[in-house]
């Protein structure tokens, strides 16, 4: 998918869900499942979005959740 962050409609929850949907499609194509994920890196441009992102994250993975790093970034190149 060649969509940039600028043209993904919706709030951070919608955007997070779309990111995980794409990740899980790639995993499935490789013969893997979300249970095979051991680490997730999350980059947020606004840490105020953490709670909304985290709500979606918690619905996409099972316990024990994968290790996670979450950092705030001012800007990322497209």
N, CA, C and O atoms as a Tripos MOL2 file, in Angstrom:
@<TRIPOS>MOLECULE
protein
  312   311    78     0     0
PROTEIN
NO_CHARGES

@<TRIPOS>ATOM
      1 N           0.8390   -1.1690    0.0000 N.3       1 UNK1
      2 CA          0.0000    0.0000    0.0000 C.3       1 UNK1
      3 C           0.8850    1.2330    0.0000 C.2       1 UNK1
      4 O           1.7900    1.3390    0.8270 O.2       1 UNK1
      5 N           0.6450    2.1560   -0.9000 N.am      2 UNK2
      6 CA          1.4860    3.3350   -1.0210 C.3       2 UNK2
      7 C           0.9120    4.5400   -0.2980 C.2       2 UNK2
      8 O           1.3800    5.6580   -0.5150 O.2       2 UNK2
      9 N          -0.0720    4.3510    0.5410 N.am      3 UNK3
     10 CA         -0.7000    5.4670    1.2520 C.3       3 UNK3
     11 C           0.2620    6.0500    2.2750 C.2       3 UNK3
     12 O           0.9680    5.3160    2.9660 O.2       3 UNK3
     13 N           0.2850    7.3520    2.3660 N.am      4 UNK4
     14 CA          1.0950    8.0160    3.3860 C.3       4 UNK4
     15 C           0.2130    8.3400    4.5760 C.2       4 UNK4
     16 O          -1.0120    8.2580    4.4930 O.2       4 UNK4
     17 N           0.8380    8.7090    5.6820 N.am      5 UNK5
     18 CA          0.0830    9.0540    6.8810 C.3       5 UNK5
     19 C          -0.8460   10.2320    6.6230 C.2       5 UNK5
     20 O          -1.8720   10.3700    7.2900 O.2       5 UNK5
     21 N          -0.4960   11.0880    5.6550 N.am      6 UNK6
     22 CA         -1.3200   12.2520    5.3600 C.3       6 UNK6
     23 C          -2.6610   11.8930    4.7420 C.2       6 UNK6
     24 O          -3.6080   12.6730    4.8370 O.2       6 UNK6
     25 N          -2.7630   10.7180    4.1060 N.am      7 UNK7
     26 CA         -4.0250   10.4100    3.4480 C.3       7 UNK7
     27 C          -4.7330    9.2050    4.0600 C.2       7 UNK7
     28 O          -5.5850    8.5980    3.4110 O.2       7 UNK7
     29 N          -4.3980    8.8530    5.2880 N.am      8 UNK8
     30 CA         -5.1290    7.8220    6.0080 C.3       8 UNK8
     31 C          -6.1630    8.5350    6.8580 C.2       8 UNK8
     32 O          -5.8250    9.2530    7.8000 O.2       8 UNK8
     33 N          -7.4220    8.3280    6.5170 N.am      9 UNK9
     34 CA         -8.4960    9.0180    7.2180 C.3       9 UNK9
     35 C          -8.7250    8.3980    8.5920 C.2       9 UNK9
     36 O          -8.4460    7.2200    8.8130 O.2       9 UNK9
     37 N          -9.2310    9.2030    9.4970 N.am     10 UNK10
     38 CA         -9.6380    8.6910   10.7970 C.3      10 UNK10
     39 C          -8.7310    9.1290   11.9220 C.2      10 UNK10
     40 O          -7.6800    9.7360   11.7150 O.2      10 UNK10
     41 N          -9.1740    8.8000   13.1190 N.am     11 UNK11
     42 CA         -8.4200    9.1500   14.3170 C.3      11 UNK11
     43 C          -7.3000    8.1350   14.5450 C.2      11 UNK11
     44 O          -7.1270    7.2060   13.7560 O.2      11 UNK11
     45 N          -6.5540    8.3150   15.6110 N.am     12 UNK12
     46 CA         -5.4070    7.4400   15.8770 C.3      12 UNK12
     47 C          -5.8440    5.9940   16.0770 C.2      12 UNK12
     48 O          -5.1050    5.0790   15.7150 O.2      12 UNK12
     49 N          -7.0150    5.7680   16.6380 N.am     13 UNK13
     50 CA         -7.5050    4.4020   16.8020 C.3      13 UNK13
     51 C          -7.7210    3.7320   15.4520 C.2      13 UNK13
     52 O          -7.3240    2.5840   15.2520 O.2      13 UNK13
     53 N          -8.3480    4.4490   14.5310 N.am     14 UNK14
     54 CA         -8.5850    3.9300   13.1830 C.3      14 UNK14
     55 C          -7.2630    3.6840   12.4690 C.2      14 UNK14
     56 O          -7.0910    2.6560   11.8140 O.2      14 UNK14
     57 N          -6.3310    4.6200   12.5910 N.am     15 UNK15
     58 CA         -5.0310    4.4850   11.9470 C.3      15 UNK15
     59 C          -4.2500    3.3050   12.5360 C.2      15 UNK15
     60 O          -3.5960    2.5640   11.8020 O.2      15 UNK15
     61 N          -4.3190    3.1340   13.8550 N.am     16 UNK16
     62 CA         -3.6240    2.0200   14.5030 C.3      16 UNK16
     63 C          -4.2020    0.6870   14.0450 C.2      16 UNK16
     64 O          -3.4610   -0.2510   13.7540 O.2      16 UNK16
     65 N          -5.5250    0.6090   13.9820 N.am     17 UNK17
     66 CA         -6.1620   -0.6230   13.5140 C.3      17 UNK17
     67 C          -5.7140   -0.9530   12.1010 C.2      17 UNK17
     68 O          -5.4180   -2.1100   11.8010 O.2      17 UNK17
     69 N          -5.6590    0.0430   11.2300 N.am     18 UNK18
     70 CA         -5.2440   -0.1720    9.8510 C.3      18 UNK18
     71 C          -3.7960   -0.6660    9.7880 C.2      18 UNK18
     72 O          -3.4760   -1.5560    9.0000 O.2      18 UNK18
     73 N          -2.9360   -0.0970   10.6060 N.am     19 UNK19
     74 CA         -1.5320   -0.5490   10.6530 C.3      19 UNK19
     75 C          -1.4470   -2.0200   11.0490 C.2      19 UNK19
     76 O          -0.7150   -2.7900   10.4270 O.2      19 UNK19
     77 N          -2.1880   -2.4090   12.0770 N.am     20 UNK20
     78 CA         -2.1640   -3.8100   12.5000 C.3      20 UNK20
     79 C          -2.8060   -4.7290   11.4610 C.2      20 UNK20
     80 O          -2.3470   -5.8530   11.2610 O.2      20 UNK20
     81 N          -3.8630   -4.2580   10.8020 N.am     21 UNK21
     82 CA         -4.4660   -5.0680    9.7360 C.3      21 UNK21
     83 C          -3.4410   -5.3620    8.6450 C.2      21 UNK21
     84 O          -3.3510   -6.4890    8.1590 O.2      21 UNK21
     85 N          -2.6720   -4.3480    8.2630 N.am     22 UNK22
     86 CA         -1.6360   -4.5380    7.2370 C.3      22 UNK22
     87 C          -0.5270   -5.4590    7.7390 C.2      22 UNK22
     88 O          -0.0500   -6.3200    6.9990 O.2      22 UNK22
     89 N          -0.1210   -5.2840    8.9780 N.am     23 UNK23
     90 CA          0.9020   -6.1570    9.5600 C.3      23 UNK23
     91 C           0.4320   -7.6020    9.5560 C.2      23 UNK23
     92 O           1.1840   -8.4990    9.1740 O.2      23 UNK23
     93 N          -0.7920   -7.8320    9.9730 N.am     24 UNK24
     94 CA         -1.3070   -9.2000   10.0620 C.3      24 UNK24
     95 C          -1.4860   -9.8260    8.6770 C.2      24 UNK24
     96 O          -1.3440  -11.0400    8.5300 O.2      24 UNK24
     97 N          -1.7950   -9.0140    7.6600 N.am     25 UNK25
     98 CA         -1.8490   -9.5250    6.2870 C.3      25 UNK25
     99 C          -0.4630  -10.0090    5.8510 C.2      25 UNK25
    100 O          -0.3340  -11.0630    5.2280 O.2      25 UNK25
    101 N           0.5640   -9.2340    6.1820 N.am     26 UNK26
    102 CA          1.9410   -9.6250    5.8320 C.3      26 UNK26
    103 C           2.3440  -10.8850    6.5910 C.2      26 UNK26
    104 O           2.9750  -11.7770    6.0240 O.2      26 UNK26
    105 N           1.9840  -10.9610    7.8660 N.am     27 UNK27
    106 CA          2.2860  -12.1630    8.6450 C.3      27 UNK27
    107 C           1.6180  -13.3880    8.0270 C.2      27 UNK27
    108 O           2.2430  -14.4360    7.8720 O.2      27 UNK27
    109 N           0.3420  -13.2430    7.6780 N.am     28 UNK28
    110 CA         -0.3940  -14.3590    7.1020 C.3      28 UNK28
    111 C           0.2510  -14.8180    5.7900 C.2      28 UNK28
    112 O           0.3460  -16.0170    5.5280 O.2      28 UNK28
    113 N           0.6860  -13.8750    4.9810 N.am     29 UNK29
    114 CA          1.3370  -14.2150    3.7120 C.3      29 UNK29
    115 C           2.6240  -15.0000    3.9460 C.2      29 UNK29
    116 O           3.0440  -15.7890    3.0990 O.2      29 UNK29
    117 N           3.2400  -14.7760    5.0980 N.am     30 UNK30
    118 CA          4.4830  -15.4810    5.4530 C.3      30 UNK30
    119 C           4.2060  -16.7540    6.2420 C.2      30 UNK30
    120 O           5.1390  -17.4310    6.6720 O.2      30 UNK30
    121 N           2.9250  -17.0860    6.4350 N.am     31 UNK31
    122 CA          2.5690  -18.2940    7.1800 C.3      31 UNK31
    123 C           2.6580  -18.1240    8.6820 C.2      31 UNK31
    124 O           2.8220  -19.1000    9.4140 O.2      31 UNK31
    125 N           2.5480  -16.8700    9.1490 N.am     32 UNK32
    126 CA          2.6640  -16.5670   10.5790 C.3      32 UNK32
    127 C           1.3600  -15.9800   11.0970 C.2      32 UNK32
    128 O           0.4570  -15.6650   10.3220 O.2      32 UNK32
    129 N           1.2700  -15.8360   12.4180 N.am     33 UNK33
    130 CA          0.1010  -15.2500   13.0660 C.3      33 UNK33
    131 C           0.5610  -14.1740   14.0460 C.2      33 UNK33
    132 O           1.7610  -14.0490   14.2950 O.2      33 UNK33
    133 N          -0.3640  -13.3940   14.6070 N.am     34 UNK34
    134 CA          0.0140  -12.4110   15.6170 C.3      34 UNK34
    135 C           0.7450  -13.0460   16.8130 C.2      34 UNK34
    136 O           1.5320  -12.3730   17.4780 O.2      34 UNK34
    137 N           0.4950  -14.3090   17.0860 N.am     35 UNK35
    138 CA          1.1810  -14.9790   18.1930 C.3      35 UNK35
    139 C           2.6750  -15.1470   17.9320 C.2      35 UNK35
    140 O           3.4350  -15.4230   18.8600 O.2      35 UNK35
    141 N           3.1070  -14.9840   16.6780 N.am     36 UNK36
    142 CA          4.5260  -15.0850   16.3380 C.3      36 UNK36
    143 C           5.2700  -13.7710   16.5510 C.2      36 UNK36
    144 O           6.4990  -13.7450   16.4880 O.2      36 UNK36
    145 N           4.5520  -12.6900   16.8000 N.am     37 UNK37
    146 CA          5.1780  -11.3830   17.0100 C.3      37 UNK37
    147 C           5.7870  -11.3480   18.4110 C.2      37 UNK37
    148 O           5.1030  -11.6310   19.3940 O.2      37 UNK37
    149 N           7.0740  -11.0000   18.5020 N.am     38 UNK38
    150 CA          7.7300  -10.9360   19.8020 C.3      38 UNK38
    151 C           8.0520   -9.5050   20.2260 C.2      38 UNK38
    152 O           8.2930   -9.2580   21.4080 O.2      38 UNK38
    153 N           8.0620   -8.5500   19.2810 N.am     39 UNK39
    154 CA          8.3820   -7.1580   19.6130 C.3      39 UNK39
    155 C           7.6830   -6.2380   18.6380 C.2      39 UNK39
    156 O           7.6110   -6.5200   17.4420 O.2      39 UNK39
    157 N           7.1660   -5.1370   19.1540 N.am     40 UNK40
    158 CA          6.5070   -4.1200   18.3430 C.3      40 UNK40
    159 C           7.1380   -2.7700   18.6730 C.2      40 UNK40
    160 O           7.2980   -2.4210   19.8420 O.2      40 UNK40
    161 N           7.4960   -2.0150   17.6360 N.am     41 UNK41
    162 CA          7.9740   -0.6410   17.8020 C.3      41 UNK41
    163 C           6.8570    0.2990   17.3750 C.2      41 UNK41
    164 O           6.3180    0.1680   16.2770 O.2      41 UNK41
    165 N           6.5100    1.2420   18.2380 N.am     42 UNK42
    166 CA          5.4430    2.1970   17.9620 C.3      42 UNK42
    167 C           6.0490    3.5890   17.9520 C.2      42 UNK42
    168 O           6.7650    3.9700   18.8780 O.2      42 UNK42
    169 N           5.7620    4.3430   16.9040 N.am     43 UNK43
    170 CA          6.2270    5.7250   16.7860 C.3      43 UNK43
    171 C           5.0030    6.6310   16.7290 C.2      43 UNK43
    172 O           4.1920    6.5310   15.8080 O.2      43 UNK43
    173 N           4.8740    7.5060   17.7070 N.am     44 UNK44
    174 CA          3.7540    8.4370   17.7690 C.3      44 UNK44
    175 C           4.2620    9.8580   17.6020 C.2      44 UNK44
    176 O           5.2990   10.2230   18.1560 O.2      44 UNK44
    177 N           3.5320   10.6570   16.8390 N.am     45 UNK45
    178 CA          3.9100   12.0660   16.7110 C.3      45 UNK45
    179 C           3.3400   12.8900   17.8580 C.2      45 UNK45
    180 O           3.7100   14.0500   18.0380 O.2      45 UNK45
    181 N           2.4470   12.2960   18.6260 N.am     46 UNK46
    182 CA          1.8510   12.9790   19.7720 C.3      46 UNK46
    183 C           1.5880   11.9400   20.8630 C.2      46 UNK46
    184 O           0.7430   11.0630   20.6860 O.2      46 UNK46
    185 N           2.2900   12.0270   21.9710 N.am     47 UNK47
    186 CA          2.1160   11.0410   23.0390 C.3      47 UNK47
    187 C           0.7310   11.0960   23.6740 C.2      47 UNK47
    188 O           0.3530   10.1850   24.4100 O.2      47 UNK47
    189 N          -0.0270   12.1500   23.3980 N.am     48 UNK48
    190 CA         -1.4130   12.1970   23.8670 C.3      48 UNK48
    191 C          -2.2600   11.1260   23.1890 C.2      48 UNK48
    192 O          -3.3620   10.8250   23.6500 O.2      48 UNK48
    193 N          -1.7620   10.5520   22.1070 N.am     49 UNK49
    194 CA         -2.4750    9.4860   21.3970 C.3      49 UNK49
    195 C          -2.1650    8.0980   21.9600 C.2      49 UNK49
    196 O          -2.7090    7.1040   21.4800 O.2      49 UNK49
    197 N          -1.3040    8.0210   22.9610 N.am     50 UNK50
    198 CA         -0.8860    6.7170   23.4780 C.3      50 UNK50
    199 C          -2.0590    5.8700   23.9520 C.2      50 UNK50
    200 O          -2.1480    4.6940   23.5990 O.2      50 UNK50
    201 N          -2.9510    6.4400   24.7390 N.am     51 UNK51
    202 CA         -4.0700    5.6580   25.2940 C.3      51 UNK51
    203 C          -4.9430    5.0640   24.2030 C.2      51 UNK51
    204 O          -5.3170    3.8930   24.2770 O.2      51 UNK51
    205 N          -5.2730    5.8590   23.1910 N.am     52 UNK52
    206 CA         -6.1110    5.3630   22.0940 C.3      52 UNK52
    207 C          -5.3830    4.2790   21.3120 C.2      52 UNK52
    208 O          -5.9890    3.2750   20.9360 O.2      52 UNK52
    209 N          -4.0840    4.4700   21.0610 N.am     53 UNK53
    210 CA         -3.3040    3.4520   20.3720 C.3      53 UNK53
    211 C          -3.2470    2.1850   21.2140 C.2      53 UNK53
    212 O          -3.3940    1.0810   20.6900 O.2      53 UNK53
    213 N          -3.0360    2.3420   22.5080 N.am     54 UNK54
    214 CA         -2.8990    1.2090   23.4130 C.3      54 UNK54
    215 C          -4.1870    0.3880   23.5070 C.2      54 UNK54
    216 O          -4.1380   -0.8340   23.6520 O.2      54 UNK54
    217 N          -5.3330    1.0560   23.4250 N.am     55 UNK55
    218 CA         -6.6130    0.3360   23.4400 C.3      55 UNK55
    219 C          -6.7070   -0.6170   22.2460 C.2      55 UNK55
    220 O          -7.1390   -1.7600   22.3930 O.2      55 UNK55
    221 N          -6.3040   -0.1460   21.0780 N.am     56 UNK56
    222 CA         -6.3380   -0.9980   19.8830 C.3      56 UNK56
    223 C          -5.2970   -2.1040   20.0140 C.2      56 UNK56
    224 O          -5.5810   -3.2640   19.7160 O.2      56 UNK56
    225 N          -4.0980   -1.7500   20.4570 N.am     57 UNK57
    226 CA         -3.0130   -2.7250   20.6390 C.3      57 UNK57
    227 C          -3.4880   -3.8980   21.5010 C.2      57 UNK57
    228 O          -3.2280   -5.0580   21.1850 O.2      57 UNK57
    229 N          -4.1780   -3.5830   22.5810 N.am     58 UNK58
    230 CA         -4.6300   -4.6160   23.5200 C.3      58 UNK58
    231 C          -5.6660   -5.5510   22.9070 C.2      58 UNK58
    232 O          -5.8410   -6.6730   23.3820 O.2      58 UNK58
    233 N          -6.3600   -5.1020   21.8510 N.am     59 UNK59
    234 CA         -7.3520   -5.9660   21.1980 C.3      59 UNK59
    235 C          -6.7320   -6.8190   20.1000 C.2      59 UNK59
    236 O          -7.3430   -7.7870   19.6480 O.2      59 UNK59
    237 N          -5.5360   -6.4730   19.6710 N.am     60 UNK60
    238 CA         -4.9160   -7.1610   18.5350 C.3      60 UNK60
    239 C          -3.9910   -8.2980   18.9450 C.2      60 UNK60
    240 O          -3.7180   -9.1900   18.1420 O.2      60 UNK60
    241 N          -3.5060   -8.2810   20.1780 N.am     61 UNK61
    242 CA         -2.5830   -9.3030   20.6460 C.3      61 UNK61
    243 C          -3.1430   -9.9930   21.8790 C.2      61 UNK61
    244 O          -3.9740   -9.4370   22.5970 O.2      61 UNK61
    245 N          -2.6740  -11.2160   22.1130 N.am     62 UNK62
    246 CA         -3.0780  -11.9810   23.2940 C.3      62 UNK62
    247 C          -1.9820  -11.9240   24.3410 C.2      62 UNK62
    248 O          -0.8200  -11.6780   24.0180 O.2      62 UNK62
    249 N          -2.3470  -12.1510   25.5950 N.am     63 UNK63
    250 CA         -1.3560  -12.2430   26.6610 C.3      63 UNK63
    251 C          -0.5630  -13.5240   26.5000 C.2      63 UNK63
    252 O          -1.1510  -14.5370   26.1200 O.2      63 UNK63
    253 N           0.7000  -13.5450   26.7580 N.am     64 UNK64
    254 CA          1.5110  -12.3830   27.1160 C.3      64 UNK64
    255 C           1.7480  -11.5280   25.8740 C.2      64 UNK64
    256 O           2.1010  -12.0470   24.8150 O.2      64 UNK64
    257 N           1.5550  -10.2360   26.0060 N.am     65 UNK65
    258 CA          1.7120   -9.3300   24.8810 C.3      65 UNK65
    259 C           3.1640   -9.2980   24.4160 C.2      65 UNK65
    260 O           4.0760   -9.5340   25.2080 O.2      65 UNK65
    261 N           3.3820   -9.0050   23.1280 N.am     66 UNK66
    262 CA          4.7600   -8.8470   22.6610 C.3      66 UNK66
    263 C           5.4410   -7.6820   23.3920 C.2      66 UNK66
    264 O           4.7810   -6.7460   23.8440 O.2      66 UNK66
    265 N           6.7520   -7.7580   23.4970 N.am     67 UNK67
    266 CA          7.5010   -6.6250   24.0450 C.3      67 UNK67
    267 C           7.2070   -5.4160   23.1650 C.2      67 UNK67
    268 O           6.9220   -5.5600   21.9760 O.2      67 UNK67
    269 N           7.2760   -4.2250   23.7520 N.am     68 UNK68
    270 CA          6.9380   -3.0350   22.9720 C.3      68 UNK68
    271 C           7.8200   -1.8690   23.3630 C.2      68 UNK68
    272 O           8.1430   -1.6610   24.5320 O.2      68 UNK68
    273 N           8.1980   -1.1160   22.3440 N.am     69 UNK69
    274 CA          8.8710    0.1530   22.5330 C.3      69 UNK69
    275 C           7.9550    1.2110   21.9270 C.2      69 UNK69
    276 O           7.4640    1.0420   20.8110 O.2      69 UNK69
    277 N           7.7240    2.2920   22.6530 N.am     70 UNK70
    278 CA          6.9020    3.3840   22.1340 C.3      70 UNK70
    279 C           7.6720    4.6750   22.3330 C.2      70 UNK70
    280 O           8.0460    5.0250   23.4520 O.2      70 UNK70
    281 N           7.9040    5.3800   21.2350 N.am     71 UNK71
    282 CA          8.6430    6.6330   21.3040 C.3      71 UNK71
    283 C           7.8570    7.7370   20.6020 C.2      71 UNK71
    284 O           7.0740    7.4850   19.6850 O.2      71 UNK71
    285 N           8.0870    8.9540   21.0550 N.am     72 UNK72
    286 CA          7.5000   10.1230   20.4090 C.3      72 UNK72
    287 C           8.4970   10.6690   19.4130 C.2      72 UNK72
    288 O           9.6850   10.7900   19.7100 O.2      72 UNK72
    289 N           8.0130   10.9960   18.2410 N.am     73 UNK73
    290 CA          8.8520   11.5950   17.2050 C.3      73 UNK73
    291 C           8.1980   12.8830   16.7330 C.2      73 UNK73
    292 O           6.9730   12.9940   16.6850 O.2      73 UNK73
    293 N           9.0260   13.8440   16.3880 N.am     74 UNK74
    294 CA          8.4740   15.1130   15.9100 C.3      74 UNK74
    295 C           8.0070   14.9650   14.4760 C.2      74 UNK74
    296 O           6.9270   15.4340   14.1170 O.2      74 UNK74
    297 N           8.8170   14.3150   13.6580 N.am     75 UNK75
    298 CA          8.4440   14.1350   12.2500 C.3      75 UNK75
    299 C           9.2110   12.9400   11.6910 C.2      75 UNK75
    300 O          10.3560   12.6820   12.0610 O.2      75 UNK75
    301 N           8.5620   12.2380   10.8120 N.am     76 UNK76
    302 CA          9.1990   11.1310   10.1020 C.3      76 UNK76
    303 C           9.0970   11.4100    8.6140 C.2      76 UNK76
    304 O           8.0930   11.9550    8.1570 O.2      76 UNK76
    305 N          10.1190   11.0460    7.8500 N.am     77 UNK77
    306 CA         10.0210   11.2250    6.4020 C.3      77 UNK77
    307 C           8.9730   10.2720    5.8390 C.2      77 UNK77
    308 O           8.7500    9.1910    6.3850 O.2      77 UNK77
    309 N           8.3380   10.6720    4.7550 N.am     78 UNK78
    310 CA          7.3460    9.8040    4.1240 C.3      78 UNK78
    311 C           8.0470    8.6030    3.5700 C.2      78 UNK78
    312 O           7.4060    7.7270    2.9890 O.2      78 UNK78
@<TRIPOS>BOND
     1     1     2 1
     2     2     3 1
     3     3     4 2
     4     3     5 am
     5     5     6 1
     6     6     7 1
     7     7     8 2
     8     7     9 am
     9     9    10 1
    10    10    11 1
    11    11    12 2
    12    11    13 am
    13    13    14 1
    14    14    15 1
    15    15    16 2
    16    15    17 am
    17    17    18 1
    18    18    19 1
    19    19    20 2
    20    19    21 am
    21    21    22 1
    22    22    23 1
    23    23    24 2
    24    23    25 am
    25    25    26 1
    26    26    27 1
    27    27    28 2
    28    27    29 am
    29    29    30 1
    30    30    31 1
    31    31    32 2
    32    31    33 am
    33    33    34 1
    34    34    35 1
    35    35    36 2
    36    35    37 am
    37    37    38 1
    38    38    39 1
    39    39    40 2
    40    39    41 am
    41    41    42 1
    42    42    43 1
    43    43    44 2
    44    43    45 am
    45    45    46 1
    46    46    47 1
    47    47    48 2
    48    47    49 am
    49    49    50 1
    50    50    51 1
    51    51    52 2
    52    51    53 am
    53    53    54 1
    54    54    55 1
    55    55    56 2
    56    55    57 am
    57    57    58 1
    58    58    59 1
    59    59    60 2
    60    59    61 am
    61    61    62 1
    62    62    63 1
    63    63    64 2
    64    63    65 am
    65    65    66 1
    66    66    67 1
    67    67    68 2
    68    67    69 am
    69    69    70 1
    70    70    71 1
    71    71    72 2
    72    71    73 am
    73    73    74 1
    74    74    75 1
    75    75    76 2
    76    75    77 am
    77    77    78 1
    78    78    79 1
    79    79    80 2
    80    79    81 am
    81    81    82 1
    82    82    83 1
    83    83    84 2
    84    83    85 am
    85    85    86 1
    86    86    87 1
    87    87    88 2
    88    87    89 am
    89    89    90 1
    90    90    91 1
    91    91    92 2
    92    91    93 am
    93    93    94 1
    94    94    95 1
    95    95    96 2
    96    95    97 am
    97    97    98 1
    98    98    99 1
    99    99   100 2
   100    99   101 am
   101   101   102 1
   102   102   103 1
   103   103   104 2
   104   103   105 am
   105   105   106 1
   106   106   107 1
   107   107   108 2
   108   107   109 am
   109   109   110 1
   110   110   111 1
   111   111   112 2
   112   111   113 am
   113   113   114 1
   114   114   115 1
   115   115   116 2
   116   115   117 am
   117   117   118 1
   118   118   119 1
   119   119   120 2
   120   119   121 am
   121   121   122 1
   122   122   123 1
   123   123   124 2
   124   123   125 am
   125   125   126 1
   126   126   127 1
   127   127   128 2
   128   127   129 am
   129   129   130 1
   130   130   131 1
   131   131   132 2
   132   131   133 am
   133   133   134 1
   134   134   135 1
   135   135   136 2
   136   135   137 am
   137   137   138 1
   138   138   139 1
   139   139   140 2
   140   139   141 am
   141   141   142 1
   142   142   143 1
   143   143   144 2
   144   143   145 am
   145   145   146 1
   146   146   147 1
   147   147   148 2
   148   147   149 am
   149   149   150 1
   150   150   151 1
   151   151   152 2
   152   151   153 am
   153   153   154 1
   154   154   155 1
   155   155   156 2
   156   155   157 am
   157   157   158 1
   158   158   159 1
   159   159   160 2
   160   159   161 am
   161   161   162 1
   162   162   163 1
   163   163   164 2
   164   163   165 am
   165   165   166 1
   166   166   167 1
   167   167   168 2
   168   167   169 am
   169   169   170 1
   170   170   171 1
   171   171   172 2
   172   171   173 am
   173   173   174 1
   174   174   175 1
   175   175   176 2
   176   175   177 am
   177   177   178 1
   178   178   179 1
   179   179   180 2
   180   179   181 am
   181   181   182 1
   182   182   183 1
   183   183   184 2
   184   183   185 am
   185   185   186 1
   186   186   187 1
   187   187   188 2
   188   187   189 am
   189   189   190 1
   190   190   191 1
   191   191   192 2
   192   191   193 am
   193   193   194 1
   194   194   195 1
   195   195   196 2
   196   195   197 am
   197   197   198 1
   198   198   199 1
   199   199   200 2
   200   199   201 am
   201   201   202 1
   202   202   203 1
   203   203   204 2
   204   203   205 am
   205   205   206 1
   206   206   207 1
   207   207   208 2
   208   207   209 am
   209   209   210 1
   210   210   211 1
   211   211   212 2
   212   211   213 am
   213   213   214 1
   214   214   215 1
   215   215   216 2
   216   215   217 am
   217   217   218 1
   218   218   219 1
   219   219   220 2
   220   219   221 am
   221   221   222 1
   222   222   223 1
   223   223   224 2
   224   223   225 am
   225   225   226 1
   226   226   227 1
   227   227   228 2
   228   227   229 am
   229   229   230 1
   230   230   231 1
   231   231   232 2
   232   231   233 am
   233   233   234 1
   234   234   235 1
   235   235   236 2
   236   235   237 am
   237   237   238 1
   238   238   239 1
   239   239   240 2
   240   239   241 am
   241   241   242 1
   242   242   243 1
   243   243   244 2
   244   243   245 am
   245   245   246 1
   246   246   247 1
   247   247   248 2
   248   247   249 am
   249   249   250 1
   250   250   251 1
   251   251   252 2
   252   251   253 am
   253   253   254 1
   254   254   255 1
   255   255   256 2
   256   255   257 am
   257   257   258 1
   258   258   259 1
   259   259   260 2
   260   259   261 am
   261   261   262 1
   262   262   263 1
   263   263   264 2
   264   263   265 am
   265   265   266 1
   266   266   267 1
   267   267   268 2
   268   267   269 am
   269   269   270 1
   270   270   271 1
   271   271   272 2
   272   271   273 am
   273   273   274 1
   274   274   275 1
   275   275   276 2
   276   275   277 am
   277   277   278 1
   278   278   279 1
   279   279   280 2
   280   279   281 am
   281   281   282 1
   282   282   283 1
   283   283   284 2
   284   283   285 am
   285   285   286 1
   286   286   287 1
   287   287   288 2
   288   287   289 am
   289   289   290 1
   290   290   291 1
   291   291   292 2
   292   291   293 am
   293   293   294 1
   294   294   295 1
   295   295   296 2
   296   295   297 am
   297   297   298 1
   298   298   299 1
   299   299   300 2
   300   299   301 am
   301   301   302 1
   302   302   303 1
   303   303   304 2
   304   303   305 am
   305   305   306 1
   306   306   307 1
   307   307   308 2
   308   307   309 am
   309   309   310 1
   310   310   311 1
   311   311   312 2
@<TRIPOS>SUBSTRUCTURE
     1 UNK1         2 RESIDUE 1 A UNK
     2 UNK2         6 RESIDUE 1 A UNK
     3 UNK3        10 RESIDUE 1 A UNK
     4 UNK4        14 RESIDUE 1 A UNK
     5 UNK5        18 RESIDUE 1 A UNK
     6 UNK6        22 RESIDUE 1 A UNK
     7 UNK7        26 RESIDUE 1 A UNK
     8 UNK8        30 RESIDUE 1 A UNK
     9 UNK9        34 RESIDUE 1 A UNK
    10 UNK10       38 RESIDUE 1 A UNK
    11 UNK11       42 RESIDUE 1 A UNK
    12 UNK12       46 RESIDUE 1 A UNK
    13 UNK13       50 RESIDUE 1 A UNK
    14 UNK14       54 RESIDUE 1 A UNK
    15 UNK15       58 RESIDUE 1 A UNK
    16 UNK16       62 RESIDUE 1 A UNK
    17 UNK17       66 RESIDUE 1 A UNK
    18 UNK18       70 RESIDUE 1 A UNK
    19 UNK19       74 RESIDUE 1 A UNK
    20 UNK20       78 RESIDUE 1 A UNK
    21 UNK21       82 RESIDUE 1 A UNK
    22 UNK22       86 RESIDUE 1 A UNK
    23 UNK23       90 RESIDUE 1 A UNK
    24 UNK24       94 RESIDUE 1 A UNK
    25 UNK25       98 RESIDUE 1 A UNK
    26 UNK26      102 RESIDUE 1 A UNK
    27 UNK27      106 RESIDUE 1 A UNK
    28 UNK28      110 RESIDUE 1 A UNK
    29 UNK29      114 RESIDUE 1 A UNK
    30 UNK30      118 RESIDUE 1 A UNK
    31 UNK31      122 RESIDUE 1 A UNK
    32 UNK32      126 RESIDUE 1 A UNK
    33 UNK33      130 RESIDUE 1 A UNK
    34 UNK34      134 RESIDUE 1 A UNK
    35 UNK35      138 RESIDUE 1 A UNK
    36 UNK36      142 RESIDUE 1 A UNK
    37 UNK37      146 RESIDUE 1 A UNK
    38 UNK38      150 RESIDUE 1 A UNK
    39 UNK39      154 RESIDUE 1 A UNK
    40 UNK40      158 RESIDUE 1 A UNK
    41 UNK41      162 RESIDUE 1 A UNK
    42 UNK42      166 RESIDUE 1 A UNK
    43 UNK43      170 RESIDUE 1 A UNK
    44 UNK44      174 RESIDUE 1 A UNK
    45 UNK45      178 RESIDUE 1 A UNK
    46 UNK46      182 RESIDUE 1 A UNK
    47 UNK47      186 RESIDUE 1 A UNK
    48 UNK48      190 RESIDUE 1 A UNK
    49 UNK49      194 RESIDUE 1 A UNK
    50 UNK50      198 RESIDUE 1 A UNK
    51 UNK51      202 RESIDUE 1 A UNK
    52 UNK52      206 RESIDUE 1 A UNK
    53 UNK53      210 RESIDUE 1 A UNK
    54 UNK54      214 RESIDUE 1 A UNK
    55 UNK55      218 RESIDUE 1 A UNK
    56 UNK56      222 RESIDUE 1 A UNK
    57 UNK57      226 RESIDUE 1 A UNK
    58 UNK58      230 RESIDUE 1 A UNK
    59 UNK59      234 RESIDUE 1 A UNK
    60 UNK60      238 RESIDUE 1 A UNK
    61 UNK61      242 RESIDUE 1 A UNK
    62 UNK62      246 RESIDUE 1 A UNK
    63 UNK63      250 RESIDUE 1 A UNK
    64 UNK64      254 RESIDUE 1 A UNK
    65 UNK65      258 RESIDUE 1 A UNK
    66 UNK66      262 RESIDUE 1 A UNK
    67 UNK67      266 RESIDUE 1 A UNK
    68 UNK68      270 RESIDUE 1 A UNK
    69 UNK69      274 RESIDUE 1 A UNK
    70 UNK70      278 RESIDUE 1 A UNK
    71 UNK71      282 RESIDUE 1 A UNK
    72 UNK72      286 RESIDUE 1 A UNK
    73 UNK73      290 RESIDUE 1 A UNK
    74 UNK74      294 RESIDUE 1 A UNK
    75 UNK75      298 RESIDUE 1 A UNK
    76 UNK76      302 RESIDUE 1 A UNK
    77 UNK77      306 RESIDUE 1 A UNK
    78 UNK78      310 RESIDUE 1 A UNK
